[in-house]
Amino acid sequence: MKDGMDLVEENVSSLNSIRLMRSLMGFLFVLGLFLIEIGIAEIILGNDFRCRETARSARLALDPYAACLPEATHYFFQVLSKGPFAIVGTQIASPIAWLVTGTLYGFVGGFLAQFSPRMAMVIYAGVHVAALFIMTILAFLSNFIA
């Protein structure tokens, strides 16, 4: 027959394993969302790059921001693709930026997985949108700061 301490230890152990599984699920879920965002952003940025090259080679000089993606949208998709590394410029390779930013977002998702699913999704969406907005502004302003 088990005494009270053994039952408490089993309950603590099962709670820790549940927390660990929830953290892992949150990490993987957010990492999956991040990879989908990267894919969409890279496709749009690739199309924008081709559009800019076509605009530059045109007989009449077109403003690339008028013919292709607007400037703010271009910076938004750069931030969506590279995260905070878009602020410092393109010196950092994309796979490194994806790895570091994906891991960072994954840890946030793992932390938020400890909350109720509805609360976690609302908090993550709010933090993610706010972070994208702030990083887009900083990426734009980094062009004017030496």
C-alpha positions as CSV (number, residue, x, y, z in Angstrom):
1,M,0.0,0.0,0.0
2,K,1.3,3.5,-0.9
3,D,1.6,6.1,1.7
4,G,0.7,9.8,1.2
5,M,4.2,10.9,0.1
6,D,4.4,8.4,-2.8
7,L,1.0,9.6,-4.1
8,V,2.2,13.2,-3.9
9,E,5.4,12.4,-5.7
10,E,3.4,10.6,-8.5
11,N,1.0,13.5,-8.8
12,V,3.9,16.0,-9.1
13,S,5.7,13.8,-11.6
14,S,2.6,13.5,-13.8
15,L,1.9,17.2,-13.6
16,N,5.5,17.9,-14.7
17,S,5.2,15.5,-17.6
18,I,1.9,17.2,-18.6
19,R,3.5,20.6,-18.5
20,L,6.5,19.4,-20.5
21,M,4.2,17.9,-23.2
22,R,2.1,21.1,-23.3
23,S,5.3,23.1,-23.7
24,L,6.6,20.9,-26.5
25,M,3.2,21.0,-28.3
26,G,3.1,24.8,-27.9
27,F,6.7,25.1,-29.2
28,L,6.0,22.9,-32.3
29,F,2.7,24.6,-33.0
30,V,4.2,28.1,-33.0
31,L,7.2,26.9,-34.9
32,G,4.9,25.5,-37.6
33,L,3.0,28.8,-37.8
34,F,6.3,30.7,-38.1
35,L,7.5,28.4,-40.9
36,I,4.3,29.0,-42.8
37,E,4.7,32.8,-42.3
38,I,8.3,32.6,-43.6
39,G,7.2,30.7,-46.7
40,I,4.5,33.2,-47.5
41,A,6.8,36.1,-46.9
42,E,9.7,34.7,-49.0
43,I,7.3,34.0,-51.9
44,I,6.0,37.6,-51.8
45,L,9.5,39.0,-51.4
46,G,10.7,36.9,-54.4
47,N,7.9,38.2,-56.6
48,D,8.7,41.8,-55.4
49,F,12.4,41.3,-56.2
50,R,11.5,40.2,-59.8
51,C,9.1,43.1,-60.1
52,R,11.8,45.6,-59.0
53,E,14.3,44.1,-61.5
54,T,11.7,44.5,-64.3
55,A,11.0,48.1,-63.2
56,R,14.7,49.0,-63.2
57,S,15.3,47.5,-66.6
58,A,12.3,49.2,-68.2
59,R,12.9,51.9,-70.8
60,L,11.1,54.5,-68.7
61,A,12.5,54.6,-65.2
62,L,9.7,53.6,-62.8
63,D,9.6,54.0,-59.1
64,P,9.9,50.4,-57.8
65,Y,7.7,51.3,-54.8
66,A,5.0,52.6,-57.1
67,A,5.1,49.6,-59.5
68,C,5.7,46.9,-57.0
69,L,5.0,46.5,-53.2
70,P,4.8,49.7,-51.3
71,E,7.7,50.5,-49.1
72,A,5.9,49.8,-45.8
73,T,4.6,46.5,-47.1
74,H,8.1,45.5,-48.3
75,Y,9.6,46.1,-44.8
76,F,6.7,44.3,-43.2
77,F,7.4,41.1,-45.3
78,Q,11.1,41.4,-44.5
79,V,10.3,41.5,-40.8
80,L,7.9,38.6,-41.2
81,S,10.6,36.6,-42.9
82,K,13.7,37.5,-40.8
83,G,12.2,38.7,-37.6
84,P,14.4,41.1,-35.6
85,F,17.3,40.5,-38.0
86,A,15.5,42.6,-40.6
87,I,16.2,45.6,-38.5
88,V,20.0,45.3,-38.7
89,G,19.9,44.7,-42.5
90,T,20.5,41.8,-44.7
91,Q,24.0,41.0,-43.5
92,I,22.8,37.9,-41.6
93,A,22.0,34.8,-43.7
94,S,18.3,34.0,-43.9
95,P,18.6,30.4,-42.5
96,I,20.4,31.7,-39.4
97,A,17.7,34.3,-38.9
98,W,15.0,31.7,-39.4
99,L,16.6,29.3,-36.9
100,V,17.1,31.9,-34.2
101,T,13.8,33.7,-34.6
102,G,11.8,30.4,-34.9
103,T,13.4,29.1,-31.7
104,L,12.6,32.3,-30.0
105,Y,9.0,32.2,-31.1
106,G,8.9,28.5,-30.2
107,F,9.9,29.2,-26.6
108,V,7.2,31.9,-26.3
109,G,4.7,29.3,-27.6
110,G,6.0,26.7,-25.1
111,F,5.5,29.2,-22.3
112,L,2.1,30.2,-23.4
113,A,1.0,26.6,-23.7
114,Q,0.8,26.5,-20.0
115,F,-2.3,28.8,-20.1
116,S,-5.7,27.9,-21.4
117,P,-5.7,27.5,-25.2
118,R,-8.0,30.5,-25.8
119,M,-5.9,32.8,-23.6
120,A,-2.7,31.5,-25.1
121,M,-3.9,32.2,-28.7
122,V,-5.1,35.7,-27.8
123,I,-1.9,36.6,-26.0
124,Y,0.3,35.2,-28.8
125,A,-1.6,36.9,-31.5
126,G,-1.5,40.2,-29.7
127,V,2.2,39.9,-28.9
128,H,3.0,38.8,-32.4
129,V,1.1,41.6,-34.2
130,A,2.6,44.2,-31.8
131,A,6.1,42.8,-32.3
132,L,5.7,42.8,-36.1
133,F,4.4,46.3,-36.1
134,I,7.3,47.6,-33.9
135,M,9.9,45.7,-35.8
136,T,8.6,47.0,-39.1
137,I,8.8,50.6,-37.9
138,L,12.4,50.0,-36.6
139,A,13.4,48.3,-39.9
140,F,12.2,51.3,-41.8
141,L,13.9,53.8,-39.4
142,S,17.1,51.9,-39.5
143,N,17.7,53.2,-43.1
144,F,17.9,56.7,-41.7
145,I,20.1,56.0,-38.7
146,A,23.9,55.7,-39.4
